[in-house]
């Protein structure tokens, strides 16, 4: 239903809303009053503009599209929208000269070729995944694709958001192609943020993988490292195989979860090399960091998706200071392995050890768990993604052989995960995790040695 509010803003002469065919009534209205000015159409996601001169439509723009292509975008993508009209001289190239009857005929021609198409449910963070594709463009489809539109749809891999596709192919062109593909039933679209699984089987699926990880950790803590190694190896293989046959967002979580058994497999392999304990961290950290980056690129996640950005620096620094009391708690409750002795407690050694802990514990673990895994889990499990990532983090501490260690890890993960979700950055928790490890494994053991 068309509605008008002439007092909505001080700058716009008219503001209102229209539905479907009322767009034509709107153009006839401006023709009847011989209006000259700019008409903006938007639905809080997409926008286009029409320009009138004495009631005649003389120009249309929609992002990079102009003229009839822009008008086509309006018909396809903005069947229901809000409008605002600003009177005044036209300051754009005149690419059209259409009367209301010509506009109506053009709109009807689009409707005949591409009926019922709407982008109302698409948003910039939506991910579009290809379901099926005919061997020839337009084969047995209810809508007609141009070769360029068909090529864009054929290349969809279920990893990129609409915002990313728009940057690569142009906003208007990408939206037109995707709305046509949705109408034809070739693709599905869902939001990457807060997307929930369809039924309980999804929760049982990820729960079974976590249970298998826990079983491997229990075997390792009970002096059965070979059996635990075998369990982790099977879980890793199953996750990679399962993810290869899954679609987004399930594939994203399964691939990100594969980092968990990989952590244990690499760490056990490093121990077998006979290297000093302090070198275990960089020897395992380098391949794990590479695996994380590969997963990030494979899933099409950006740095912002996994919170690799600088924001609210003072707040992040304050969060980092939480590492001092947390380090004391870990030292008293968990008693982690000490990296220094009275024979190795020199300043160069301490600085080197501290740098290793910052990079290979604080930064790396936060990137893998609060960044990659939590981001992937939130896209499939919604708000439960934070808890899921925290549980996985805690499970990997079962091999420490202490319930206190597992409980502390769970509390730490929940706290860090919540802080990352609230601040949108890994900086603060990476600093806090680094200070926690340095305090518990370096500073406080050194203090206790000095006291003795």
N, C-alpha and C positions, 0 to 999 in steps of 0.2 A: 504494500500500500504506500503510495507516494505521500510524503508529509513534508511540510516546509516550516522552518522557524526563522523568521526574518531578523530576530534579535539575538541569535546565537552568538555572534561575535561582532565586534565593532568594525572589522575590516571587510567581512564578506556580506554582500547584499542579501544573499539567500543561502540557507543551509538546510539539508534534509536527508531523506533516505529514499531509495527506490528498490523495487523488487522486479527482477526478470523483465517483462515487456514494458514496464513503466519507464525504462530508459528511452524508448521511442516517444512516449508522452512528454518526457522532459525536453527532448530536442524540439518537439513541436511547440512546446510552451515558449521556449526561447525564440523560436522563429516568429510566433504570434506577437510577441512584444518587441520584436526587432532588436534584440539584445546584442550588445557588443562587449566582449570581455572573455574571461578565462573560467572554465568549469573544471574543477578538480574532482575526480572520483577515487574513492579509496575504501578499503575494507579492513583497515588497521594492519594489513600485511602488504598489500600491493596497491599501486597507485597509477593513475593515468590522467591526462588532461586533454580537454577539448577547447578549441578556440572558435568563437562566433564573431561574425561581423555583420551587423544589421540583420541578425537572425539566421544567417547562413553559416554552416559549418565550414571553416576555411583551413583548419589544421587540427591534427591529433598527434599526441606524443605519449609513448609508454616506454620509459627507460630508453633503450637504444633504438626502438622502433619508431617510425614516422608514417604519417599518412594512413593508407588503408590497412597496413600491417598493424599499426597501433589501434585502429578501430576494431580490427579482428581480435586483438588482445583484450579489449574492453568487453566484447561480446562473450569471449570464452572464459576469461578469468574473473571478471567483475560483474556477474549477472545480478548480484545483490551488493549494493555499496552505499556509502554516504557520499553526498556531494556538497560542494561549496562553490558559489559563483561570485567572482570579483569583476565588477564592471570596469571598463577602461580600454584604452587603445591596445591593439594587438602588437606584441613585440616578438614575433616568431615568423619563420618562413611559412608561407601559405602553400601547403601541399595538397589541399583539398578544395573543392567548390561543390558542396552537396546540399541539396534541399532536403527537407524532412522526408519527402517521398522517396528520394534516392537513398537516404540513410536507411529507411524502412526496408527497401528492396534488398540492399546489401546485407542487412542483418538477417532477413529471411533466408537469403541464399546461404549464409553461414550456418543457420539453424538447420537447413535441409541437409547440408553436407556433414555437419558435426553436431548432432542433436544432443541436448541434455548435458553438455559438458560443463563442469564447474570445478573451480579450484578453491572452493570455500574452506575445505578441510586441510589445505596445504599450508605449511608454515616454513620459515627459513631453516628450522632445525629438523624438519622432516627428512627421513631417509627413504628413498624410493628404490625398491628392489624389483628386478625383472622376474615375472612368473613364466611367461611363455612368449615366443616371438615367431610369427609366420615366416616362411622362407622368402616371401615376396612382399614388398610394401603394399599395404592395403588389402591383402588377401583375406577375404571373409571377415572383414572388420566393419563395425557399424560406423566408423569415422574414416576420413581420408587423411593420410599423412603426406606431407611433402618429403622429398628425399632427405633434406637436412633434418627434419624432425624425426624421421624414422631412424636415421643414423645415430642421433643422440640417444634415443630409446634403446637401440640395439647395444649400446656400449654401457648401459647401466650395470653396475656390479654390486649394488646394495651396500656400498661403503660410504658414498659421498652424500652430504646433505644438499638440500635444494640451494642453500646459500653458496656452497662450493660449485655446484653445477652452473648457477647463474653467473658466477665470476668467470667461469671457463667459457661458457657458450653465449652469454648475454641474458639479462634478466627476463625480458619479454619472450625471447625465443625459447628459453628453457621452460618457462611456465606453460606456454602454449603446448609444447611437445608433451610435457608431463600430464597436463589435464586431458589431452587426447588419449594418452596411453592408459590413464586411469579409467576413462570412459570405455575404452576398448577391452578392459580387463586384462591388459598385458602386464600391469605392475601393481604393487601394493605400496602404500605409504603409511608411515607411522612416525611419531615423534621420538627422537633419540633420548629425550629427557623424560623420565617418569613413565617409560613404556613398561607395561606389566605382562608377565607370561599369561598364557591363555587358561591354564588349568594347573591342578596340583602336581601333575606328572612332571612339569618343568622343575618344580621345587624338589621333587624326589630325585630327579636326574642329577642336579648339581649337588644335592645332599649325598647321593651315593658316591660321587667322586671325592667329596670332602671326607666321607667315612673311610674310603680306601686310603686316602692320604694319612688319616689318623692311624689306621692299622699299620701302615709302614713305619710311622714314627714310634708306635708302641713296640714294634719288633726291634727297632734300632735301640731303644732305651732298655730293652730286656736282653741285651747281648746277642741279638740275632741280626747283625748288620747286613749279612748277605741276603737274608730273606727280606729285610726291609728294603734293600737296594732293588731286589727283584720286583717287589710290589710297586715301588715308585716308577720303575722302568715300564711296567705294564700300564700304570695310570697315565704316564706321559704319552705312550703310544696310543692309548685309547682316546685321550683328549685331542690329540692332533688329528687322528683319523675321523673322530666324530665331528670335529669342527670343519673338516674339509667337505662333509656332506650336509652341513647345516647352513641356514640362511641367517642374515643379520636380524636381531641382535644376539641370537643364541651363539652363533659362530664367534662373535666378539668375546663373550664371556668364557667360552671353552678354550679359546686360544690364549686369552690372558691367564686363565687358571693353569694352563700348562707350565707357566713359569714356576709354580709352586713345587711340583716334583723335580723340575730341572734344578732348582736351588739345592735340593737335598742330594741329587745325583752328582752334581758338580762338586759340592762341598765334600762329599765322601771320597770322590776321586782325588781331590787335592790333598786330603789327609794321607792317602796312600802313597803320595809322592815322597813323603818324608821331609817336606819343607818345614821350616820353623813356623810355629803357630801364627806369628804376626804376618807372614807371607800368605797365609791361607786366604785372607781377605782380598788382596789384589788379584791373586791367582783365580779365585772364583768370581770376583767382581767384574772383571773385564768381559768374560763370555756372557755373564748374566746381563750386563748393561747392553751388550750387543743384541742379545735375545729380546730384551725389552724394546729396543729401538726397532728391531725387525717386526715385532708384533704391532707396534705403534703404526708403522708404515703400512703393514699388511691390512690393518683394520681401517685405514684412512682417517685415523684420529689426528687432530691438530694438537699443538702444544697447549692451546687454551683448553681443549677437551680434558687433558690430564693435568691441568692446573700448573703448567710450567710457565708461569708469568710472575712479574713483579707487581704487586698491588698492596696498598696500605702498609708501606714499609715500617712506620713506627709500631703498628699493631703486630706485624710479623716479628719484629725484634723482641717485643714483649713476650710473644709466644715462645720464642727461642729461649728466653730465660727460664722457662718451665723446666728445661733440661737439668738445671742445677738441683732442685729438690727431687726430681724424678731419678736422677743419678744416685742420690743418697738413698732413696727408697730401694732402688735396684741392688745397690751394694749391700744393704742391710738384709733385705728379704731374700734375694735370689743368689747373691754371692757369685757373680759371673767369673769366668776364667780371667786371671790376671795376666796382663801382657808384660809387666815389668818385674824385675827382681832387683835386689840390692846391687847386682853386678851389671845390670843393663840400664840403670836409672840415670843416664846422662842426658843433658839437655838436647843434644842433636837427636838422640834416640827417641826421647819423648815427643819432640816436635814431629819426627817422621811417623811415629805410631799414631799421634793425634790426627795428622793429615790423612793417614790410611783410614782411620775410623770415620772421619768426616765424609770422605768420598765413597767408601765401600760399605758403610753401614748407614749413616744418616741420610745421605743423598740418594744412594742406590735403593735402599729398602723403601724409602718414601716414594720414590718414583715408581717402583714395581707394585707396591701395595696400595698406598693412598692415591697414586696417580693412575697407573694402567689398570690394575685389577678393580679398584673401586669405581672408576669411570665406566668400565665395561659392565660391571655388575649392576650399576644404577640404571643402565640403559635396558636391561632385561628384567631386573627385579624391582625397579623403582626405588623407593625409600629403603627397602631391605638390602640394597646393594652395599650400604655402609656396614651393616651388621655382617653380611656374608664375607666381605673382604677382611673384617676384623677376626672372624672365626678362623679363616684360612691362616692368617698371620699367627694366631694363637696355637693352631694345630701344629705348625712347624716348630713350636717350642716344646712339644711333648717329649721329644728325644732328650731334653735336658734332664728328664727323670724327676721332675718336681711339679706338683700341683700349683705351688706358689708361683713358679716361673710361668706356667700357662695362664694363670689368673692375672698376673701382672701384665703379661703380653696382651691379653684380651682388653684389659682396662686401658692400657696405653694405646692400643689400636683404635678403640672406640673414641677415645679423647682426640687423638690426632685426626681421625676420619671426620669427626664433627667439626673440628677447627678448619680443616681443608674445605669442607662443604660450606661453612659460613664465610670464610675469607676469600675463597676462590684461588688460593695459591699454596704451593708446597713449601715455600721459603721458610715460613715460621716453624713448621713441624720438622723440616729437615735440620734446621738449627737446633731445635729442642732435642731431636733424636741424637744428633751428633754430640751435644753436651752431655746427654744422658750416658752415652757409651764412653765418652772420654772420662767423665767423672767416676763411673762405676768400674771401668777397666784400667784406668791409668792413674788419675789424681788420688782417689781415696785409697787404693792399694799402696801407692807411694807414701801417703801420709801414715798409713798403718805401719809400713816398714820403718819410717823415720821414728815413730813413737817407740817401736821396739828397741 
